[in-house]
Amino acid sequence: MFMTFLLSLRNKLKLKGEYHLDIEEGVRIRGCTIVMKGKNNQLRIASGVNLKGVHIEILGDDCVVSIDNGCVIGENCYLSAREKGTHLTLGKNCMLSRNVKVMTSDGHNIMKSGQRINPAQNINIGNRVWLADNVTVLKGVQVGDDCVVGINSTLTKSVTAGSIAAGTPAKVLVDGVTWQNELTY
């Protein structure tokens, strides 16, 4: 309850239903919106995470958003775990630039012959992944460790560790890479 109070000082919280907030010490959360509706939903944020102007949405039952140690997530990013049992996971030391969208669901049911053809799916983003400005990651995508996804790209399929992917839809351009989050002059 105290954590909820502290979060509400600089952020907008809309919490309804049964939820669990697990936010470790050393987390910076400024100007964010967190919406949780449903039963048994979880938001986990590990130490050293820095969020500014991020919108996190957890809607449904048994949904989880997990952000591991050292992640930096920029302004106007949107992280959404929607529909029963979906998980959105970010590994350690990820960097999401501005306007990145990561969504486990399309947001609406698409039907064919009375059957839904677009169910929600989990998203797993590995360690040390850099998603550049305006990247969109769609349901079911797995991003391996040390990947870089270029500006304005849309990931509709999974990419293996150490890849650079870009485009809409994104395609792997280079394999066997790592990246550094500091500039050398």
N, C-alpha and C positions, 0 to 999 in steps of 0.2 A: 504494500500500500504506500509506504514512504517513497519507494522508487517511482511509482506512478505520479505522486505529487511532484517530485523533483523533475521528472520528464515534462510535466505539464507547464512548468515555468517558462520555457522557451519554445515549446512545441504544441502541436494540436493533437489531442488524443480523442479517439472515438472508440470506446471499448464497450462491447455488449456481449453477454454470454459468459462462457467459462473460458478463461485464458490463463496463460502463464508467461510472464515476462522474466527472462533470465538475462540481465544486463550486468556484465562484470565491471569492476572498477577500471578507471582509465579510459572510458568511452566518452567521446565528444559527440553530442547530438544537439544540433542547432537548427531551428526553423523547419523542423520536420513535421510531417503528418503521419500518424500511425492509426490505422483503422483495423479493428479486429471484431468480427461478428461470427458467432457460432459456438460450438462446444469443443472443449479440449484443444484449442489452438495454442501455438507456442511461437514466441519470438525470442531467439537467442542471439545475443550480440556479445562477442568475446572482447577481451581487453585490447586496447590500442586502436580500436575502430574509430573512424572519424566520418561522421555523416553531416552534411549541410544541405538543407533544402530538399530532402529526400521524402518521397511518398511511399510508405509501406502499407500494403493492403493484404489482410489475411481473412478470407471469407469462406465459410463452409465449416465442416467439422473435421477435427483431427489434422489440421493443416499446420505446416511448420515453415518458418523462414529462419535460416541459420546463417549468421555472418561470422566468419572465423577471425582470429587475431590479425591485427594490423591492416585491415582493409580500409581503403579511402574511397568514399562514394560521393560524387559531385552533385551539384545543384540540378534540380528538376529530374533526377533519376526516379524511376518507378519500379518497385519490386512487388510482384503480385503472386501470391499463392491462393488460388481459388479452387473450389470444389473439394469434396470429401477426400481426405487423405493425401493431398498433394504436398510435396516438399520442394522448396527452393533453397539450395545450399550454395554458399560462396566459401571457397577455401581460404587459406591464409594468404595475407599480403596481396590481395587483389586490388586493382585500381579501376574504378568505373568513372570515366570522365562525365561531362555534362550530358543531360538528356538521354541517358541510357534507359531502355525498357527491357525488363526481364519478366515474362508472364507464363505461368503454367497452364493458362486457359485462354481460349478465344473470347470468352466473355458472354457468348451466346451459343445456344445449341443449334447445330445444323442437322437437319433431318433428311433422310432419304428412305422412302418406303416405310415410314413410321419408325425408323431406327436412327438413333443418333450416330453420326459419323465423325464427330470431332471431340472425343473425350479429352479431359484435362490429363496432363502428364507431368511428371517430376522434371526438374531442371537441376543439374549438378555442374557447377563451375569449379574447376580445380584450383590448386594453389598458384599464386603469382600469375594470374591472368589479367591482361590489360584490355579493357573494352573502351575504345576511343569514342569521341563525341557521336551522339545520335545512333548508337548501335542498338538493334533490337534482337533479343534472344527469345525464340518462340518455344512453346511447350515441347517436352521430350528431348531437348538438346543436352548433350554432355560435352563439356569443354575441358580438354586435358590440361595438365599443368603447363605453365610457361607459354601459353598461347597469347597471341596478339590479334585483335580483331579491328580492322581499319574503320576509319570514319564513315558514317552513313551506311554501314553494312547491316544486313539482316541474316542472322543465323537461323536457318530452317532445319539444318542437319548437324549432327555431332562432328567435332573436330578433334583429332588426336593431339597428344602432348607435343609441345615444341613447334606448333604450326603458326604461320601467319595466314589469316583468312580475310578476304575483303570482297565486297560486291553485294548485289541484291538479286538473287540469293547469294550469300557468301560462298566462295570456293577457296580451298587451300591453295596458296600461291607459293609458299616456301615451307620446308620441313627442317627440323633440327636446330631451331633457334631458342634463345633465351633473351630476356630483356633486362635492362637496368632502369630503376626509377629515379636515378639521379643523373644530371647532365655532367659531362666532363668538358671543360673549356681548355 
